[in-house]
Amino acid sequence: MDSIILLVVLLFLILLGAPIGFILILIPFVYILFTDAVPLVLIPSQMFNAIDSVPLTAIAFFMLTGELMTSATITDRLVALSRALIGRIRGGLAQVNVLVSMFFAGMNGSVVADTATVGALVLPAMKKAGYPAAFSAAVTGVSSTIGGIIPPSIMMIVLANSTEISIAALFAAGIIPGVLIGVVIMIINHYFAIKYNFERSDEPFSIRRAGKELYRSSFALLIPLVLVGSVMGGVASVVEAGAITAMVALLTGVFVYRTIKWKECTGAFRRAFRNSAMVFIIIAASGPFSWLLTSLGAIGDLESWLLSLTDSPIIFILAVILFIFLLGTVMDSAVNIIIVGPVLVNVMAQAGFPEVQAAIVVIVGFLIGSVTPPVGVAYFTAATIAQVRLEKVAVALIPYLVGLFLLLFFILVIPELTMFLPNLMSN
């Protein structure tokens, strides 16, 4: 009963628009104040323990890399490269939207940054080309989920820190699912492009043009190769790799492309620190909230319920996916991954799934939740940039959400989709 009341209060405060970090601290604070169960000093202690981890430092470097890329207009080159690769395909701008998100994902690791950056670049062009605003926002929001799946991924670092799973293994496991998500979105885009006769580029695909844009973007594309390659190859830790790629992004913008001045770097550092602080506040606040859930028995009840379904693998898989979907509609994806993610990984591991596969399912599922109405942050961000009503975007998202959750089902039942590259790397 206490767990139900807790969740009702949590959802009520979220729907009121209260900051999620504030909510996660307030609820255990009030509980301890009224019950006197433990000293109040437990709250700052749990907050410190939640962020007392060196690998989490890499989050700030990923944020800085993304900001430096945007300030140096590196993303503009990625848009040009994507246009060259897409050619005269019907609905080309919608496909460019997805392809740019896939490129950008390999350099930043943040869903919100992907939505804001790619949306600001591509949405105005889609609007000018006659795409419905709701459709454009839906494509931007749903493709931004790739930003948290294709490595580097901030949420992979967070979940690996909570479960002690290898970050390199998660990076390797996220590549194929991330690419498949992009493919699914592009297939749905193509269907709507044919149905509604969307625009197509005047310039056909040519190897010469694609090669030229690839050359212009070559230094930008080195960033994900250096980062992911160094981590997966065991050459550098995730923190060291993050620092290296941030430096590469800075030197590329200042000395290679010469599109950013040293003075302008100040703004990029400021935004990166602010965005990193927001993530760390949520991680810290999840500490006392997780303690409260454990104390009330909510975590144990969830584990017992899911494990009771393992006699039927299909029922268990469907229950896990349904639970992820329902929780994703009402809770922030970062909070879900931090608090509920380790529980689901543990349950799936006990049910016989590899831990790495289970972690990717959790990350993909809850990141899809970031674009799921009514509280998805990518859903709100894309709708705001496109200046369109939320309910219209919600309707436009339906076919994409169906396709992505169907893909999530296959990721869970086909281990090779996640385990092929980690197994290859370990061998």
KOLDO-927238 format. One record per residue (C-alpha): z, x, y. Coordinates in steps of 0.2 Angstrom, whole numbers. Layout:
REM residues N
+-------+-------+-------+
:    c3 :    c1 :    c2 :
+-------+-------+-------+
:     Z :     X :     Y :
...
+-------+-------+-------+
END
This chain:
REM residues 427
+-------+-------+-------+
:    c3 :    c1 :    c2 :
+-------+-------+-------+
:     0 :     0 :     0 :
:     4 :    14 :    12 :
:   -13 :    22 :     9 :
:   -22 :     6 :    13 :
:   -12 :     4 :    29 :
:   -16 :    22 :    33 :
:   -35 :    20 :    30 :
:   -35 :     4 :    40 :
:   -26 :    12 :    55 :
:   -38 :    27 :    54 :
:   -54 :    16 :    54 :
:   -47 :     6 :    68 :
:   -44 :    21 :    79 :
:   -62 :    28 :    74 :
:   -70 :    12 :    79 :
:   -60 :    12 :    96 :
:   -69 :    29 :    99 :
:   -53 :    40 :    99 :
:   -57 :    58 :    96 :
:   -57 :    62 :    77 :
:   -46 :    78 :    79 :
:   -33 :    68 :    89 :
:   -33 :    54 :    76 :
:   -30 :    66 :    62 :
:   -15 :    74 :    71 :
:    -8 :    58 :    78 :
:    -6 :    48 :    61 :
:     4 :    61 :    52 :
:    14 :    64 :    68 :
:    19 :    45 :    69 :
:    22 :    44 :    51 :
:    35 :    59 :    51 :
:    43 :    53 :    67 :
:    47 :    36 :    59 :
:    51 :    41 :    42 :
:    59 :    58 :    45 :
:    52 :    64 :    29 :
:    50 :    82 :    34 :
:    53 :    92 :    50 :
:    39 :    89 :    63 :
:    36 :   108 :    63 :
:    26 :   105 :    47 :
:    11 :    98 :    58 :
:     8 :   115 :    67 :
:    11 :   124 :    51 :
:    -2 :   114 :    42 :
:   -14 :   116 :    56 :
:   -12 :   135 :    56 :
:   -14 :   136 :    37 :
:   -30 :   125 :    38 :
:   -39 :   138 :    49 :
:   -31 :   154 :    43 :
:   -46 :   160 :    34 :
:   -58 :   175 :    39 :
:   -74 :   167 :    32 :
:   -72 :   152 :    45 :
:   -75 :   165 :    59 :
:   -94 :   164 :    54 :
:   -95 :   147 :    61 :
:   -94 :   154 :    79 :
:  -108 :   166 :    75 :
:  -119 :   152 :    68 :
:  -116 :   142 :    84 :
:  -120 :   157 :    95 :
:  -136 :   160 :    85 :
:  -142 :   143 :    88 :
:  -138 :   143 :   107 :
:  -146 :   160 :   109 :
:  -162 :   153 :   101 :
:  -163 :   138 :   112 :
:  -160 :   148 :   128 :
:  -173 :   160 :   123 :
:  -185 :   146 :   119 :
:  -187 :   152 :   101 :
:  -188 :   134 :    95 :
:  -203 :   131 :   106 :
:  -212 :   144 :    95 :
:  -206 :   135 :    80 :
:  -213 :   119 :    86 :
:  -230 :   128 :    89 :
:  -230 :   135 :    72 :
:  -226 :   118 :    64 :
:  -240 :   110 :    73 :
:  -252 :   123 :    67 :
:  -246 :   121 :    49 :
:  -247 :   102 :    50 :
:  -265 :   101 :    57 :
:  -274 :    84 :    58 :
:  -262 :    75 :    46 :
:  -260 :    57 :    51 :
:  -243 :    55 :    60 :
:  -243 :    74 :    63 :
:  -229 :    74 :    76 :
:  -217 :    65 :    64 :
:  -221 :    78 :    51 :
:  -218 :    92 :    65 :
:  -201 :    85 :    68 :
:  -196 :    87 :    50 :
:  -204 :   105 :    48 :
:  -195 :   111 :    64 :
:  -179 :   105 :    58 :
:  -182 :   114 :    42 :
:  -185 :   130 :    51 :
:  -171 :   127 :    63 :
:  -159 :   124 :    49 :
:  -161 :   142 :    43 :
:  -155 :   149 :    59 :
:  -140 :   137 :    64 :
:  -132 :   127 :    51 :
:  -126 :   112 :    61 :
:  -133 :    94 :    60 :
:  -128 :    90 :    78 :
:  -136 :   106 :    85 :
:  -152 :   102 :    75 :
:  -152 :    84 :    81 :
:  -150 :    89 :   100 :
:  -162 :   103 :   100 :
:  -176 :    97 :    90 :
:  -174 :    79 :    97 :
:  -175 :    86 :   115 :
:  -191 :    96 :   110 :
:  -201 :    83 :   100 :
:  -195 :    66 :   104 :
:  -203 :    66 :   122 :
:  -219 :    71 :   114 :
:  -218 :    57 :   100 :
:  -214 :    44 :   114 :
:  -229 :    50 :   124 :
:  -240 :    49 :   108 :
:  -235 :    30 :   106 :
:  -223 :    31 :    92 :
:  -209 :    17 :    92 :
:  -193 :    24 :    99 :
:  -183 :    18 :    85 :
:  -194 :    26 :    72 :
:  -194 :    43 :    82 :
:  -175 :    42 :    83 :
:  -173 :    38 :    64 :
:  -185 :    53 :    59 :
:  -175 :    65 :    71 :
:  -158 :    60 :    65 :
:  -162 :    60 :    46 :
:  -172 :    76 :    47 :
:  -157 :    84 :    56 :
:  -147 :    83 :    40 :
:  -157 :    97 :    33 :
:  -148 :   108 :    46 :
:  -132 :   107 :    36 :
:  -140 :   110 :    19 :
:  -153 :   124 :    20 :
:  -142 :   140 :    22 :
:  -134 :   145 :    33 :
:  -123 :   129 :    33 :
:  -107 :   127 :    42 :
:  -101 :   114 :    30 :
:  -104 :   125 :    15 :
:   -93 :   138 :    23 :
:   -79 :   125 :    26 :
:   -80 :   118 :     8 :
:   -81 :   135 :     0 :
:   -65 :   140 :    10 :
:   -56 :   125 :     3 :
:   -62 :   126 :   -15 :
:   -64 :   145 :   -17 :
:   -82 :   143 :   -23 :
:   -94 :   158 :   -18 :
:  -102 :   155 :    -2 :
:  -117 :   165 :    -8 :
:  -119 :   154 :   -23 :
:  -118 :   138 :   -12 :
:  -131 :   146 :     0 :
:  -143 :   149 :   -15 :
:  -139 :   131 :   -22 :
:  -143 :   123 :    -5 :
:  -161 :   129 :    -3 :
:  -170 :   118 :   -16 :
:  -161 :   102 :   -11 :
:  -164 :   106 :     7 :
:  -183 :   108 :     5 :
:  -183 :    92 :    -6 :
:  -175 :    82 :     7 :
:  -188 :    88 :    19 :
:  -202 :    83 :     7 :
:  -194 :    65 :     4 :
:  -194 :    62 :    23 :
:  -212 :    68 :    25 :
:  -218 :    57 :    11 :
:  -210 :    42 :    20 :
:  -217 :    47 :    36 :
:  -234 :    48 :    29 :
:  -232 :    30 :    22 :
:  -228 :    24 :    39 :
:  -241 :    34 :    48 :
:  -255 :    26 :    37 :
:  -247 :     9 :    38 :
:  -246 :     9 :    57 :
:  -260 :    21 :    61 :
:  -250 :    34 :    70 :
:  -258 :    48 :    80 :
:  -266 :    63 :    73 :
:  -269 :    80 :    81 :
:  -287 :    84 :    88 :
:  -285 :   102 :    81 :
:  -288 :   104 :    62 :
:  -278 :   116 :    51 :
:  -285 :   134 :    52 :
:  -279 :   149 :    44 :
:  -282 :   159 :    60 :
:  -272 :   148 :    71 :
:  -258 :   147 :    58 :
:  -258 :   166 :    57 :
:  -257 :   168 :    75 :
:  -242 :   156 :    77 :
:  -234 :   164 :    62 :
:  -235 :   181 :    71 :
:  -228 :   174 :    87 :
:  -213 :   167 :    78 :
:  -211 :   182 :    66 :
:  -195 :   189 :    74 :
:  -188 :   171 :    75 :
:  -191 :   169 :    56 :
:  -182 :   186 :    53 :
:  -166 :   178 :    57 :
:  -164 :   166 :    42 :
:  -171 :   180 :    31 :
:  -158 :   193 :    37 :
:  -144 :   181 :    36 :
:  -147 :   172 :    19 :
:  -154 :   188 :    11 :
:  -139 :   199 :    16 :
:  -126 :   186 :    10 :
:  -135 :   181 :    -6 :
:  -139 :   200 :   -10 :
:  -121 :   205 :    -8 :
:  -125 :   217 :     6 :
:  -114 :   208 :    19 :
:  -101 :   195 :    20 :
:  -105 :   179 :    28 :
:   -95 :   184 :    44 :
:  -104 :   201 :    45 :
:  -121 :   192 :    42 :
:  -117 :   179 :    55 :
:  -113 :   193 :    68 :
:  -129 :   202 :    63 :
:  -140 :   187 :    65 :
:  -132 :   183 :    82 :
:  -136 :   200 :    88 :
:  -154 :   199 :    81 :
:  -156 :   182 :    91 :
:  -150 :   190 :   107 :
:  -161 :   205 :   106 :
:  -176 :   195 :   101 :
:  -174 :   184 :   116 :
:  -170 :   198 :   128 :
:  -181 :   212 :   123 :
:  -194 :   205 :   111 :
:  -199 :   188 :   119 :
:  -191 :   192 :   136 :
:  -188 :   174 :   138 :
:  -169 :   175 :   142 :
:  -160 :   186 :   155 :
:  -143 :   193 :   152 :
:  -136 :   182 :   165 :
:  -142 :   167 :   156 :
:  -133 :   173 :   140 :
:  -117 :   167 :   148 :
:  -121 :   149 :   146 :
:  -126 :   151 :   128 :
:  -109 :   160 :   124 :
:  -100 :   146 :   133 :
:  -108 :   132 :   124 :
:  -106 :   141 :   107 :
:   -88 :   144 :   110 :
:   -85 :   125 :   115 :
:   -95 :   119 :   100 :
:   -85 :   131 :    88 :
:   -69 :   125 :    96 :
:   -73 :   107 :    92 :
:   -76 :   111 :    74 :
:   -60 :   121 :    72 :
:   -50 :   107 :    80 :
:   -56 :    96 :    66 :
:   -53 :   108 :    53 :
:   -35 :   112 :    59 :
:   -31 :    93 :    61 :
:   -37 :    90 :    44 :
:   -22 :   101 :    37 :
:    -8 :    88 :    41 :
:   -19 :    73 :    37 :
:   -23 :    80 :    20 :
:    -4 :    84 :    17 :
:     0 :    65 :    22 :
:   -14 :    59 :    10 :
:    -6 :    69 :    -4 :
:    11 :    64 :     0 :
:     7 :    45 :    -1 :
:    -2 :    48 :   -17 :
:   -20 :    43 :   -11 :
:   -28 :    59 :   -17 :
:   -20 :    57 :   -34 :
:   -25 :    39 :   -35 :
:   -43 :    43 :   -31 :
:   -44 :    57 :   -44 :
:   -37 :    45 :   -57 :
:   -49 :    31 :   -53 :
:   -64 :    42 :   -54 :
:   -59 :    51 :   -70 :
:   -56 :    34 :   -78 :
:   -75 :    32 :   -77 :
:   -80 :    48 :   -85 :
:   -82 :    39 :  -102 :
:   -99 :    32 :   -95 :
:  -108 :    47 :   -86 :
:  -120 :    35 :   -77 :
:  -106 :    24 :   -71 :
:   -97 :    39 :   -66 :
:  -112 :    46 :   -56 :
:  -115 :    29 :   -48 :
:   -97 :    27 :   -43 :
:   -97 :    45 :   -35 :
:  -113 :    41 :   -25 :
:  -107 :    24 :   -20 :
:   -90 :    31 :   -14 :
:   -99 :    45 :    -4 :
:  -110 :    32 :     4 :
:   -96 :    20 :     9 :
:   -85 :    34 :    15 :
:  -100 :    41 :    25 :
:  -102 :    25 :    34 :
:   -85 :    24 :    42 :
:   -79 :    42 :    43 :
:   -86 :    58 :    51 :
:   -95 :    69 :    39 :
:   -85 :    85 :    43 :
:   -69 :    76 :    40 :
:   -75 :    69 :    24 :
:   -81 :    86 :    18 :
:   -64 :    94 :    23 :
:   -52 :    81 :    16 :
:   -61 :    72 :     2 :
:   -74 :    86 :    -3 :
:   -62 :    97 :   -13 :
:   -55 :    82 :   -22 :
:   -73 :    76 :   -27 :
:   -78 :    94 :   -32 :
:   -62 :    95 :   -43 :
:   -66 :    78 :   -51 :
:   -84 :    82 :   -55 :
:   -79 :    99 :   -62 :
:   -67 :    90 :   -74 :
:   -81 :    78 :   -79 :
:   -91 :    93 :   -84 :
:  -102 :    97 :   -69 :
:  -104 :   115 :   -62 :
:   -93 :   117 :   -47 :
:  -107 :   123 :   -37 :
:  -118 :   108 :   -41 :
:  -103 :    97 :   -37 :
:  -101 :   105 :   -20 :
:  -119 :   103 :   -15 :
:  -118 :    84 :   -20 :
:  -103 :    82 :    -9 :
:  -111 :    91 :     6 :
:  -128 :    83 :     4 :
:  -120 :    66 :     2 :
:  -108 :    67 :    17 :
:  -121 :    75 :    28 :
:  -132 :    60 :    25 :
:  -117 :    50 :    31 :
:  -119 :    59 :    48 :
:  -135 :    48 :    51 :
:  -128 :    33 :    43 :
:  -122 :    18 :    54 :
:  -110 :    14 :    61 :
:  -102 :    30 :    65 :
:  -114 :    44 :    61 :
:  -115 :    57 :    74 :
:  -133 :    62 :    71 :
:  -137 :    43 :    72 :
:  -129 :    41 :    89 :
:  -136 :    58 :    96 :
:  -154 :    53 :    91 :
:  -153 :    36 :    98 :
:  -146 :    42 :   114 :
:  -160 :    55 :   116 :
:  -173 :    42 :   112 :
:  -165 :    29 :   124 :
:  -166 :    15 :   111 :
:  -153 :     3 :   105 :
:  -142 :     8 :    90 :
:  -146 :    -8 :    79 :
:  -165 :    -4 :    80 :
:  -162 :    14 :    75 :
:  -151 :     7 :    60 :
:  -165 :    -4 :    54 :
:  -178 :    10 :    55 :
:  -166 :    22 :    45 :
:  -165 :    10 :    30 :
:  -180 :    17 :    20 :
:  -175 :    35 :    23 :
:  -157 :    32 :    18 :
:  -163 :    24 :     2 :
:  -175 :    38 :    -2 :
:  -161 :    51 :     2 :
:  -148 :    43 :    -9 :
:  -160 :    41 :   -23 :
:  -163 :    60 :   -21 :
:  -144 :    63 :   -22 :
:  -144 :    54 :   -38 :
:  -157 :    66 :   -45 :
:  -148 :    81 :   -38 :
:  -132 :    75 :   -48 :
:  -141 :    71 :   -65 :
:  -153 :    87 :   -64 :
:  -142 :   102 :   -63 :
:  -157 :   114 :   -62 :
:  -161 :   107 :   -44 :
:  -145 :   116 :   -38 :
:  -141 :   129 :   -51 :
:  -158 :   137 :   -54 :
:  -157 :   149 :   -39 :
:  -138 :   153 :   -41 :
:  -141 :   157 :   -60 :
:  -156 :   168 :   -55 :
:  -146 :   177 :   -42 :
:  -131 :   180 :   -54 :
:  -143 :   186 :   -68 :
+-------+-------+-------+
END
